[in-house]
Amino acid sequence: MTSQPRWFRILWAPWRMAYIRTTVKKREGEKCIFCEALAMDEREALVLVKSEKAFVILNKYPYNTGHLMVVPKRHVPSVEDLTPEEMVEIGLLLKASLRALRRAYKPHGFNIGINIGREAGAGIEGHVHVHVVPRWSGDANFMLTIGGTKVIPQDLQSTYDELKPLIVEEARKAGLEV
């Protein structure tokens, strides 16, 4: 029997099972988490702002504080399935999100990305969405580098309460009806 290397650590995170279960292929006819979020209470669903064709939602399992997603309301698997109008609204909500995140958290940079298909890393592969992850110098500190553990310094409801009015304001400034 082989033993684990000395540096190998286990972090018990039982709350992650809910996320893992959402990545299991949905049965036909079942709504995805984004479609379900549109029908829920905004605060409970972590929806920050809705426009006519798209919305912004906090990532329930964030990489960093402020990790959010810009999502079309229409359930489509890839950007090439989006209409020009949906692309414009997603772009404007992306712009509003960056401005709100800069105001709230003053990040040094951002990771912005779209994963299309499970093999590309999409956890919700049937409903395209844009990830926005604020980044700071040193956010990969000793806990992540040595301990393999990511520390998120703010709870989701506090992040929601801080970002919501800022994103709504920035979306309106961008010309969106929200």
CORLIN-V243300 format. One record per residue. N is the residue number from 0. SS is DSSP state (H for helix, E for strand, L for the rest). OMEGA is omega in whole degrees, 0 to 359 (999 if undefined). Layout:
N&SS&OMEGA ; N&SS&OMEGA
//
This chain:
0&L&180 ; 1&L&177 ; 2&L&179 ; 3&L&175 ; 4&L&181 ; 5&L&183 ; 6&L&184 ; 7&L&179 ; 8&L&176 ; 9&L&174 ; 10&L&179 ; 11&L&180 ; 12&L&186 ; 13&L&178 ; 14&L&180 ; 15&H&181 ; 16&H&178 ; 17&H&177 ; 18&H&181 ; 19&H&181 ; 20&H&179 ; 21&H&180 ; 22&L&176 ; 23&L&183 ; 24&L&180 ; 25&L&174 ; 26&L&181 ; 27&L&180 ; 28&L&178 ; 29&L&179 ; 30&L&176 ; 31&L&183 ; 32&H&180 ; 33&H&178 ; 34&H&178 ; 35&H&181 ; 36&H&181 ; 37&H&181 ; 38&H&184 ; 39&L&169 ; 40&L&185 ; 41&H&182 ; 42&H&179 ; 43&H&181 ; 44&H&182 ; 45&L&176 ; 46&E&183 ; 47&E&181 ; 48&E&176 ; 49&E&169 ; 50&L&183 ; 51&L&188 ; 52&L&184 ; 53&E&178 ; 54&E&178 ; 55&E&182 ; 56&E&174 ; 57&E&174 ; 58&L&182 ; 59&L&179 ; 60&L&191 ; 61&L&171 ; 62&L&177 ; 63&L&173 ; 64&L&179 ; 65&L&179 ; 66&L&182 ; 67&E&179 ; 68&E&174 ; 69&E&192 ; 70&E&171 ; 71&E&177 ; 72&L&181 ; 73&L&182 ; 74&L&177 ; 75&L&186 ; 76&L&187 ; 77&L&182 ; 78&H&181 ; 79&H&177 ; 80&H&182 ; 81&L&175 ; 82&L&175 ; 83&H&180 ; 84&H&177 ; 85&H&179 ; 86&H&179 ; 87&H&181 ; 88&H&177 ; 89&H&178 ; 90&H&179 ; 91&H&177 ; 92&H&175 ; 93&H&178 ; 94&H&179 ; 95&H&180 ; 96&H&179 ; 97&H&180 ; 98&H&179 ; 99&H&179 ; 100&H&177 ; 101&H&180 ; 102&H&186 ; 103&H&192 ; 104&H&180 ; 105&L&179 ; 106&L&178 ; 107&L&180 ; 108&E&181 ; 109&E&162 ; 110&E&178 ; 111&E&183 ; 112&E&178 ; 113&L&176 ; 114&L&181 ; 115&L&181 ; 116&L&182 ; 117&H&182 ; 118&H&178 ; 119&H&178 ; 120&L&180 ; 121&L&175 ; 122&L&176 ; 123&L&190 ; 124&L&184 ; 125&L&184 ; 126&L&184 ; 127&L&179 ; 128&E&181 ; 129&E&176 ; 130&E&172 ; 131&E&181 ; 132&E&175 ; 133&E&180 ; 134&E&178 ; 135&L&173 ; 136&L&178 ; 137&L&180 ; 138&L&171 ; 139&L&185 ; 140&L&184 ; 141&H&181 ; 142&H&180 ; 143&H&185 ; 144&H&184 ; 145&L&184 ; 146&L&181 ; 147&L&184 ; 148&L&179 ; 149&L&179 ; 150&L&176 ; 151&L&190 ; 152&L&180 ; 153&L&179 ; 154&L&186 ; 155&H&181 ; 156&H&176 ; 157&H&176 ; 158&H&179 ; 159&H&183 ; 160&H&180 ; 161&H&185 ; 162&H&187 ; 163&H&182 ; 164&H&180 ; 165&H&180 ; 166&H&177 ; 167&H&179 ; 168&H&181 ; 169&H&178 ; 170&H&178 ; 171&H&177 ; 172&H&179 ; 173&L&177 ; 174&L&181 ; 175&L&171 ; 176&L&181 ; 177&L&999
//
